[in-house]
Amino acid sequence: MDNNAALNMGTANGVTSRSNHIDIRCHYFSEQVNEGRLVPIKVPTDQQQADTFTKPFPRNTFLRNMQMLRGKVTEV
């Protein structure tokens, strides 16, 4: 995840009275985190593969992300 709010909402301390409208999928995610089945981690924007389609990146970052999307790079 590269969104701190989403990362916080996945934990018990991130749920507030303002987040009670959040879809059931978020609550499922939060349950999985609390049960230890998922461990959310912060992923920097330049390593978010999907951002390759929505944000401008330097050429090297763009090419690395495209290779990762094609499954040709195993290391980050």
C-alpha positions as CSV (number, residue, x, y, z in Angstrom):
1,M,0.0,0.0,0.0
2,D,1.2,3.5,-0.7
3,N,-1.6,5.2,1.1
4,N,-1.1,5.8,4.8
5,A,-4.8,6.2,5.5
6,A,-5.6,2.8,3.9
7,L,-2.7,1.3,5.8
8,N,-3.9,2.7,9.1
9,M,-7.5,1.6,8.4
10,G,-6.3,-2.0,8.1
11,T,-5.4,-2.0,11.7
12,A,-7.6,-1.6,14.7
13,N,-6.3,1.9,15.6
14,G,-7.2,3.2,12.2
15,V,-10.9,2.7,12.5
16,T,-12.7,5.9,13.6
17,S,-16.3,7.2,13.7
18,R,-15.6,8.9,10.4
19,S,-14.7,5.6,8.8
20,N,-17.9,3.7,9.7
21,H,-19.2,4.1,6.1
22,I,-16.4,2.1,4.7
23,D,-17.3,-0.9,2.5
24,I,-17.5,-4.4,4.0
25,R,-14.4,-5.3,2.0
26,C,-12.3,-3.0,4.2
27,H,-13.7,-4.6,7.3
28,Y,-12.8,-8.0,5.9
29,F,-9.3,-6.8,5.3
30,S,-9.1,-5.4,8.8
31,E,-10.2,-8.7,10.3
32,Q,-7.5,-10.6,8.3
33,V,-4.9,-8.2,9.6
34,N,-6.0,-8.6,13.2
35,E,-6.0,-12.4,12.8
36,G,-2.5,-12.3,11.5
37,R,-3.3,-13.7,8.0
38,L,-2.3,-10.5,6.3
39,V,0.6,-8.1,7.1
40,P,0.2,-4.8,5.3
41,I,3.4,-3.1,4.4
42,K,4.2,0.4,3.0
43,V,5.4,0.3,-0.6
44,P,7.0,3.4,-1.9
45,T,5.2,5.1,-4.9
46,D,8.1,4.4,-7.3
47,Q,7.7,0.7,-6.6
48,Q,3.9,0.6,-7.1
49,Q,3.6,-1.3,-10.4
50,A,0.0,0.0,-11.1
51,D,1.2,3.6,-10.7
52,T,3.2,3.1,-14.0
53,F,-0.1,3.6,-15.8
54,T,-1.2,6.7,-13.9
55,K,1.9,8.7,-12.9
56,P,4.9,10.1,-14.7
57,F,8.1,8.3,-13.7
58,P,11.7,8.7,-14.8
59,R,12.6,6.4,-17.6
60,N,14.5,3.9,-15.5
61,T,11.7,3.6,-12.9
62,F,9.2,3.2,-15.7
63,L,11.2,0.5,-17.4
64,R,11.8,-1.4,-14.1
65,N,8.0,-1.3,-13.3
66,M,7.1,-2.5,-16.8
67,Q,9.5,-5.4,-16.4
68,M,8.0,-6.3,-13.0
69,L,4.5,-6.2,-14.5
70,R,5.7,-8.6,-17.2
71,G,7.2,-10.9,-14.5
72,K,10.8,-10.5,-15.7
73,V,12.2,-8.9,-12.5
74,T,12.1,-10.8,-9.2
75,E,13.9,-8.3,-7.1
76,V,12.8,-4.8,-6.1
